[in-house]
Amino acid sequence: MNNRMHKINTNESLIDEALSRSVAEILPSKRELKKELQSGKRLTFYLGIDPTASYVHLGHSTNYLMLERFHALGHRIIVLIGDFTAMIGDPSDKTSMRVQLTREQVLDNLKTFKQQIGKILNFDDADNPIEFKFNSEWLSKLTFEDSVELASNFTVQQMLERDAFKKRIAEEKPLFVHEFFYPLMQGCDSVALGVDVEVGGTDQTFNMLAGRTLLKRYKQKEKFVITTTLLVNPDTGEKLMSKSLGTGVGLDLGAKEMFFKIMQISDAGIYQCFVDCTHLSMGEIAEIKKRLDSNENPRDIKKELAREVVSMYHGSEAAFDAEKRWVSEVSHKNLAQDIRIVKISSNESIVDLIARLDIVKSRGEAKRLIKQNAVKINNDRVNNENATLINGDILHVGKKHAFKVSV
């Protein structure tokens, strides 16, 4: 599509959000990239993913949601499948060599990649088509002479500066020569595509900068690098989503399984998941953070996260059904078998019930608990003093008191 004919949105607030949300760093600088985006020039953004497993997970969705924001501004988007590089194995952030995959394993893994990514990016947009490419198209044609030429652009010292490599050497673990070729191959992708911007997680910084070096060398072209935040547990530093460890919440999961797996995410990762994996505005997420900081039960906020994410991929009705299943199968099951059963009359108010259960000293205190979001029916916050209870409802008052209602 002709750049001059394509309308580019240069709205400053939209650009600022695209350059800040889920962004760890922009190289060479955020200021320079913002200037390019405001110029009206149509830029080419690309993101690569290796099919080392058969699913795309929520950790990857951060990058696709970012591409979606740039696509909405009118820019060209390329999703690159590393069907060739997956057979080498990306050593980024690894304490040992990756298992090298066969061509057959790679092809089997990527069967539904486009379908999964298409849950975020609209590959059917005729006005601004999103491209889906494979790096075997050019990497499989490289000769040994080409590989030597590529390698001549980097020193062994540069390669050994990688944190993962330095750590392995310090721990006297093997470091294989073929692993040095991975950043060279990823760098070739930038040259073959002639991109303006590459997007990737912070663990990909070295590889993306290798592409910047090669693009300057072979095409005298500048490339911006946007590193995105990784979903990690801030308390332990461990990744919340990892294909290698099998802990990723796959976009190929059904609504129920996706909801249940999100409910297993560490409480410490809730806020970042809202930022990196949802369409909620940063203003809405700021309010959620206030609730987390005020010690509101994180399980309830995590339910909101699960509901929001499942709605994105399966629709709100499926998310509602998945939540009901979770409450029924997990939340209620985890209550003690001898949970106290309380009998109520059909017209007894929830305020009167709480007051007579000897949890509080007065109806006024019961009302304050409701206003403080400390009262829940079936794990849903009660915000109405006239809320009704039906037979079998589970009433939570604060964090310590739970009752099963018998009408």
N, C-alpha and C positions, 0 to 999 in steps of 0.2 A: 504494500500500500504506500502510495506517495506521501512522504512526511508532510509536504506543504498542503496537501488536501485533507489531512487528518487533523481533527480538532483536538487540541491538548488543553486540559484544564489546568490553569496556573493559580488556582485559588490558594492563597498562602496558608490558611488554617488547615486545609486538607493536606498540603505538602508537609507542613510542620508535624502533623500527626503521623504521616507515612514515614517521616525521618526520625521519629522518636519512639513510637510504640514498638516494644519488643526489640529495640535496637541497642546493641552493646557498643558498637564503634562504627564510624564511617571513615574510610581511607580513600584519598589523602586527607579530606576534611569534609565535614557536614556542610560548611559554608559554601564550598565550591560546588557540591552536588545540588544544593538548594538553588544556587544561581542558575545551574543548567536546567533544572526543572521549571524554574520561573521564566526561562527564556522562550518557552513555547516549542522548543525542539523536541521531537519524538525520540526518546531513548530506548535502547534495547536492554531489557533486564533478563538475566537467566539464572536458573537454579538447577543444580544437578543432584540426582539421587541414585545411589547404587541399589539394585534389587538383591540385597543380601538376605532378604527374607521375603515372604509372599505378601506382606502387608505394609501399608503406610500408617504410621501411628500419630498420636496427638502432638508429639514432639516435633514431627515434620510439619504439622499443620500450621505452626507458627510462621514458617517461611511462605507457605502457600497463601495464608491470609495476608501477609505483607505484599506478595505479588498481586493479590486481588486488589489491594488499595492502589497500587501503581497502575494496574490495568484500568481501574475506574477513572484514573486521570488521563487515560488515552494512550499509554505507552505500550510498546511491543513487548510481549512476554514469551519466553521460551522455557519450556520444561524439558530438561535433558535427562534421559535415562542412561546411566553409566553401565550399559550392558557389557562393554569391554573392560572398563576399570574394575567392575565387580569381580572379574576373574583374576585381577592382581591382588586386590584386597587393600582397603584404605587403612594405613597404620595409625591414623589420627587417634589420639587419646587411648591407645591400646598398650597394655603392659606385656603383650606377647604378639607374635605374628598372627594375622587373621588366617583362618582356613581359606585356601583358595578354592573357588567354586568352578565347576565345569560349565561349559557352554549350555549344556542341557539343564543344569540346575538354575542357571540365570534365566533362561527362557521360561522355565516353569514358574519361577518366582514372579516374573513381571506380567503374567497373564492378565491380572486385574488392576494393574497400577493406574492405568488411565481412568478406569471407572472409579477407583477410590479417590484419586486426586480431583476428578471431575465433580466430586461432591462439594468442592470448594471453588475451583476455577471452572468457568464456563467455556468448555472447548467448542461449543456450538455457536459462539458469538460471531455472527457473519460480519459485523461492522469492524471488529477489532479481533481477528482470529488469534487464539493462543496456540502456539506451535508446540508440537510434541516430537522430540527428536531422540536419536540413539547415537552415542559416540563411537560405536563400532564402525559407523559410516566412514569415518576418517582414520581412526586409530588402527583399525585392522589393516590399513593399507601402508602403514609406516614401514620403511625398510630398516635394516640394522644401521645403515648409514645415517638415516634420519634420526634414529635414537641416539646415536653418538653425537650428532649435531645438537640435539636438544640438551643432552647432558653437559655439553661444553658451556652452557649458560649459567651453571651453578657450581659451587665448590663443595667439597666434602664437608668443610667446616660449616657451611650454611645448613647442610642437611643435618648435621649433628647438633645444631642448635635447637632442634625440635625437642620440646619437653619430653614427649614419650620416648624418643630415642635416647636422650640423656639419662632418663630414669632407667631404661633397660640396661644401658652400659654400666651405670652405677651399681645395678643389681646383678651384673654379670649374666644377663639373659641374652640369648642370641638375637642379633640384628642382621637381617638378610639383605643382600644387595638389591634384589628385585623390589624391595620396599621403597628404595630411593626413586624408583620409576613412577610411583603413583602420582606425586605432585607434578612430575613432568607431563604425564598423560592428562591430568586435569588441567594443567596450564595450556595444553594443546587445544582443549575444548574452547577456551576463550579466543584463541587465534582462529580456529575454524569457524566460529560463530560471529566473530567480529563484534563482540558485545560492548556496551557502554558501562554496564553495572552487573556485578555478580553478587548474589545473595546466598548466605550460608551461615551455619552456626559458628560460634566462636572456636569450636574444635577444628574448623576448616580454614582458619586464618592463613596458615602457612601455605596450604594448597592454593588458595585464592590469590595470594600474593605472588605465587609462582606464575600464575596466569597473567598477572599484571606485568611481571617482568618480560614474559615471552611476547605479550601483545605489543609492548613498547619496542622490543627487539625486532620483531618481524613485520609489524604493521605501523610502527611509529604512532601508536594510538594509546591514549590514556584510558584506563579502566578504573571505575570506582568499585570499592569493596564495601558491602554492608554486612557486618557480622551481627547475627541475631542472638538474643539471650537463649540459653539452654534451660530446659525445665529440670531444675535440680532441687533437692531437698536443702534448704538454706542451713539446716542444722548439721547435716552430715556431708554436704557437697556431692552426694551421690545422685546420678541421673534418675529422674522419675520415670523416664521412658528410654528403654534400650532394647534394640532388636537383638543384640548379642546376648543380653541377660534374659530376654523373653518377658520383659516387664512393660512393654509398650501397650497402650490401649489402641488397638487397631481400628482404622476407619472402616474395615470390612466386617466388623462385629455387628450383630443384631442389636436392636435397641435395649433389650433386657441385659444382655451380657456387657454391653458398653456401660450402661448405668451402674451395674454391680461393680465393674472394675474401677470406675471412677471413684466410687465410694471407698475403695481400698487405698486410694492415694493418700500419702502422708498429709496430715493436717497442715504441716508447715508449708506445703506446696500449693495450698488452695488459692492464695492471692495471685501468684504468678500464672497459674492455670487460667484464671479469669482474664488476665492481661493478654496472654499469649495464645489462647485457644478459643476465645469467644468473640462475638460481634458486639458485646456490650460496650457502651461508651466509657471512656476513662473517668468521666464524672460519676457514672453509675458504679464503676469499680471502686472509686475512692470511697463511696458510701459503704460498700461492702467491707473495705479495709477498716473503716472506723468500727464496724460491728465486730470484726475479728479482734481488733485491738482492745475492745471493751469487754473481751472475754465471753462473748456470746458463744453458745455451744457450736463448735466448728462443724459438728456433724450435720447440723441443720443448714449451714451455709454450703457445705459440700453437696447436700441434696440439691440446692439451687444450681450449683455448678453442673452437676450431673444432668439436671433437667435442661439447662441451657445448651449444653453440648449435644445431648441426644436429640434435642429439638432441631439443631442445625443439620444433623445427618439423617434423621428419620421422621421429623415432624413433631409438632407439639402433642398430638394425640398419642403417638407411640411413646413419647417421653413420659406423659402422664400415666400410661398403663405400666411402664417399666418402674416408675416410682411406687405405684401401688403394690407391684409384685415385690419390690425390695422391702417395703414396710411390712408386708405380710410374711415374707419368707425369711427375712434376716432380722429386721428391727424387733418384731414381736418375738421371734424365736430366741433372741438374746436376753429377753426379760427372764427373770427368775421364775422357775416353775411354780413357786408358791407366792406369786404376786397377789397382793391383797385385792380382793373383790369387794367393791362397794355397791350397795343397793341404793338406787335413787328413785324418786317418783318422776313421772313423765314431765311434770311442770317445775321441777326444782332447778333453780338457776345455777350456773357454774360457780358464781360468786358464793352462793349459800353453801354449795357442796364443799368448796375449798375451806370455807370458814368452819364447817362442822367436822372436818377431818383432823382438826387440831394441828394443822401445819402453820396456821397464822392465828393471831389473837382476835382479829376482827374482819368484818367484811371490807373495811377500808384497805387493810393490808392485802386482801385478796385482789381487790381492784388494782392496787399498785403493781402487784406481780404480773397481772395481765398487761398493764401498760408498759412494763419493763420487758415484755416478750419472754417471760419466764414460764408461761403456761402453754402447754401444747396438747392437742388432741390428735392422736395417731401421728405424732411427730410434726404436725403442722401448727405453727404459732397461732394462738388465739388472740385476736385483737378486738373482740366484741364481748362485752360483759354479758350479753344475752345469748351467747352461743349455746346451742343445744347439744345434748349427748344422746347417743342411741345405744342400744344393747350391744356389748362387745367392744365399745370404744376403749382405747388405752389413753388414760389421762396422765400427763407428766406435769408435775409442779416442781419447778427448780430442777436441779440435777440429781436429787436423791430420792424423790418420791414418785412412784408410779402405781397406778390403780387401774383395774379392769372394771368397767361399768356394767352393772346389771340393772336394767330398768324393771 
